[in-house]
Amino acid sequence: MSLAAHTLNHASRSRAKSISFIGLGRMGSEMAYNLFSNRMADTSHFRFVVCDAVPETASRFSDNFRKHFRGANIAVAANPEEATLASETIVTMLPSSPHVRQVYHDSGGIIPTLRSLPSADASNTLCIDSTTLDVQVGRDVAAEAEAAGAGMVDAPVSGGVTGAKAGTLSFLVGGSKASFGRASPILSLMGQRIIHCGPAGSGLAAKICNNLVLGVQQVVVAEAMLLGQRLGLDPSTLARVINNSTGACWASSVNNPVPGALAAKSAPCERDFEGGFATALMIKDLGLAMDVSKASGSPLPLTSAAERVYVEAVRRDGELAKKDFSSVYRYLERGM
Ligand code: NAD
C-alpha cells in the first residue's frame, strides 16, 4: 500500500503518532521490529511505516510484522519523501555516507520534503540516523535537517546483529541536548545504553574511535594466538593467560579467533566465522577513521597497518569479506 495520497491529505494530524524506519537490512530489520513491537506494547494507536531501496524487503518486513501483531497499523512507503510526509519520527539505518546523502539530501529525500512542510510540522520532526558514516557528512546532514526546522541526532550503534535482535544495543548519540532528550525514549525501545557523546557528529566520532581500537586488537590477538600455537602452546591455555593478564580484551575473551580456545564456544570461529561483524564493515569503519585522521591531522599508524591487513586478507580470499573480521586469523595462518 502506497502512503502518498493518504499522507498528503492528512499530514499534520497523523504524523504525530507515526514512526518511519528507512533501511531494513541486517541491523535495521531487527531494530525496527523491537521499536515497533515495544511501541505497540505502550499504545496500540501508533502507525508504523517502513521503507527500503529494495521494495520487497519493506513488504516482507511489513507482512511478517502483521503476522506477529494482528491488527498492527503498518504500511510501506515507496520513498523517503512518503516516509517523511507520514511521520514525525524518522529512523534511518543505511550502509554508509552515499546512502545517507541520497536518503536525506537528494531530491525526493527527507530534507527537501521537510522544507515543503508547514513550519510547525517540520519543527515537530525528529530524525535519528543510526548509520555508521563519515563524521563530516553526518554533521552536514544534521545541519541541513536543523536548518529545515527538524531535530536530528546521529546515533550509531555498538552490539551487532545479536544486540539489535536482543534489544541490547548501545547508542552513541551526537546532537543538541534537546534532540537527545527527544531521541532517548525512542532509542531505549531498541537498546540498553544511550550515551550522549556531545554535539552533532560526536556519536559517529565515538563509534569510529571505538572500532579502530577493536580492529587493531583483533589483528594483534590473531597474531598472538598463532605465534603461541607455533611455539607449542595449547590455544585454550594461551587464551586463559591473555584473558587473565594485561593483554585481556574483547577480541580475545569473547571474539577469540581460534576454535576451542574459549570454553563458551560461542565465538564466530566456532561456526566458520559466519555471523558476527563482517570484515567488509570493519574495512569500511577503518577507512572512515583514516579519512578523518587526515582531515584532523591525527596520526593513526596502527589503524593504517590493520586496515592494510584486512584489505589484503579480503583481496586474497573474497569469502572473508562477508565473514566475521576475526577471520583475519585464517589469513595469517595461511602465511599472508
Ligand atoms: P545492510 O546492508 O544489511 O542493510 C542496509 C539496508 O539499507 C538494506 O536493506 C538496503 O537495501 C537499504 N538501503 C540502501 N540504500 C538505501 C536507500 N537509498 N534507501 C532506502 N534503503 C536503502 O547493513 P547493516 O548490516 O544493517 O548495517 C547498517 C549500518 O549499521 C552500517 O552503517 C553498519 O556499518 C552499521 N553497523 C552494522 C553492524 C553489523 O554487525 N551488521 C554493527 C554495528 C553497526
Boltz pocket constraint, residues with backbone or C-beta under 6 A from the ligand:
constraints:
  - pocket:
      binder: B
      contacts: [[A, 22], [A, 23], [A, 24], [A, 25], [A, 26], [A, 27], [A, 28], [A, 51], [A, 52], [A, 53], [A, 54], [A, 57], [A, 93], [A, 94], [A, 95], [A, 96], [A, 99], [A, 102], [A, 103], [A, 130], [A, 131], [A, 132], [A, 133], [A, 157], [A, 158], [A, 159], [A, 160], [A, 161], [A, 276], [A, 277], [A, 278], [A, 281]]
      max_distance: 6.0
